[in-house]
Structure formats: structure tokens, C-alpha cells
């Protein structure tokens, strides 16, 4: 059993009915969190900007996975779903998943270890900006976003 199948079996990834409204709501969340991350880093709040940048990527990733008819119940399984549903079929470059995982680590360090700095926050924001753009491009190709 591969990791994707394990996530399904453990119900940390669920097959659901596709909803364009749910996808758009996740994209709105991704755009909002990115905007707030940029404001926070501008104001010198590197911890919070790191967290917000990660959640921008999280919501963008959720939009992609929703588009394929799945809903995540685990940050880890969201990563697995991105690899299985997009990278494996050649629609998303591995670097975007790598950057998502890096931003997850940055957020984890900022939240739990209280370790954060300006450089990490700016890297997380740039990763989020690129990931959101790539997500919107992928979804536009499928006529989800007007």
C-alpha cells in the first residue's frame, strides 16, 4: 500500500463530491493569507508572516486536491495527495511540493520552537506567491476560476 492509499484508508484523505464553490473559497483564503503575510513581514512580524505564508500555500494546495475530488484531514496527507494527483502525472513540478514542505517546516519552527527570522519569512512568502500563481494557472486551465 502506498502513502496515498494509506491516507485514504486512515480517512485522513476523503473522496468527496466536487464543488467549484469550495475550490474558490480555498483560493480566496490563499490570496487573503498571502496579502496578510506580506503586510506582516512589512511590519517586522516575521513569526506571523511565516505562519500566514504557509497557510496561503495550504489553502492553495487544498484547492488543487479538491479539484480532483478529495478533501484532506491531515497536512501530511495533503502533501501526499499533491504528489499523487499532480506531480506523478506531470501537471505540477516537484519543486512546488518541496517548497510547500519547506514552508510547513518554517511555520512549524515559528509556531512551536519560536524560531523565525526575516529571511525565512521572505522565503515563505515568495514560495506562497509562486505556489498560488501556479495553482491559479492549473485551475484556470480547467475552467474553474472565471
C-alpha positions in Angstrom: 0.0 0.0 0.0 1.4 3.4 -1.0 1.1 6.6 1.2 -1.8 7.9 -0.8 -3.8 4.7 -0.3 -2.8 4.7 3.4 -4.2 8.3 3.8 -7.4 7.1 2.2 -7.6 4.0 4.4 -7.0 6.0 7.5 -9.6 8.6 6.4 -7.0 11.4 6.5 -7.9 11.9 2.8 -11.6 11.6 1.8 -13.2 11.2 -1.6 -15.9 13.9 -1.9 -18.3 15.5 -4.4 -16.5 18.2 -6.5 -17.6 21.7 -5.6 -16.4 24.7 -7.5 -17.5 27.0 -4.6 -15.3 25.1 -2.2 -12.4 25.5 -4.5 -13.0 29.2 -4.9 -13.3 29.6 -1.1 -9.9 28.0 -0.6 -8.3 30.3 -3.3 -9.8 33.3 -1.6 -8.2 32.1 1.7 -4.9 31.6 -0.1 -5.0 35.1 -1.5 -6.0 36.6 1.8 -3.3 34.8 3.8 -0.7 35.9 1.3 -1.8 39.5 1.4 -1.7 39.4 5.2 1.7 37.7 5.2 3.1 40.5 3.1 1.7 43.1 5.5 3.1 41.3 8.5 6.6 41.0 7.1 6.5 44.7 6.1 5.6 45.4 9.8 8.5 43.3 11.0 6.3 40.4 12.4 8.4 37.6 10.9 6.8 34.9 13.1 3.2 35.7 12.0 4.2 36.3 8.4 5.8 32.8 8.2 2.6 31.2 9.6 0.4 33.2 7.2 2.5 32.4 4.1 2.3 28.7 4.9 -1.5 28.9 5.3 -1.7 30.6 1.9 0.1 27.6 0.4 -2.1 25.2 2.5 -5.3 26.7 1.1 -4.0 26.7 -2.5 -3.0 23.0 -2.1 -6.4 22.3 -0.7 -8.0 23.9 -3.8 -5.9 21.6 -6.1 -6.8 18.5 -4.2 -10.5 19.5 -4.1 -10.4 19.9 -7.8 -9.6 16.2 -8.0 -12.4 15.2 -5.7 -10.6 14.8 -2.4 -10.6 16.6 0.9 -7.7 16.4 3.3 -7.8 15.8 7.1 -4.1 16.0 7.6 -1.4 18.4 6.4 0.9 15.4 5.7 -1.8 13.7 3.6 -2.3 17.0 1.7 1.3 16.8 0.6 0.9 13.1 -0.4 -2.2 14.0 -2.4 -0.4 16.8 -4.3 2.3 14.3 -5.2 -0.1 11.6 -6.3 -2.7 13.7 -8.1 -0.4 16.3 -9.7 3.3 15.6 -9.6 3.0 11.9 -10.5 1.0 12.8 -13.7 3.3 15.6 -14.7 1.0 18.5 -14.1 2.9 20.1 -11.1 6.6 20.4 -10.7 8.1 18.6 -7.7 9.7 21.9 -6.6 6.3 23.3 -5.6 5.7 20.4 -3.3 9.3 20.8 -1.9 8.6 24.5 -1.3 5.3 23.6 0.4 7.1 21.2 2.7 9.8 23.8 3.4 7.1 26.4 4.3 5.4 23.8 6.5 8.8 23.4 8.4 9.2 27.2 8.6 5.7 27.5 10.1 6.3 24.7 12.5 9.5 26.2 13.7 7.9 29.7 14.1 4.8 28.3 15.9 6.4 25.7 18.2 10.1 26.4 18.6 9.6 30.2 18.3 12.4 30.2 15.8 11.9 32.6 12.9 13.6 35.4 11.1 13.2 37.9 8.2 14.9 35.7 5.6 12.8 32.6 6.4 9.6 34.8 6.3 10.5 36.2 3.0 11.3 32.8 1.5 8.0 31.5 2.8 6.2 34.5 1.2 7.9 34.0 -2.1 7.1 30.3 -2.1 3.5 31.1 -1.3 3.3 33.7 -4.1 4.7 31.3 -6.7 2.6 28.4 -5.5 -0.6 30.5 -5.6 0.2 31.7 -9.1 0.9 28.1 -10.3 -2.3 26.8 -8.6 -4.4 29.5 -10.3 -2.8 28.6 -13.6 -3.6 24.9 -13.2 -7.2 25.6 -12.2 -7.8 28.2 -15.0 -6.7 25.5 -17.4 -9.7 23.5 -16.1 -12.2 26.4 -16.2 -12.8 26.6 -12.5 -11.9 30.3 -12.0 -13.7 33.0 -14.1 
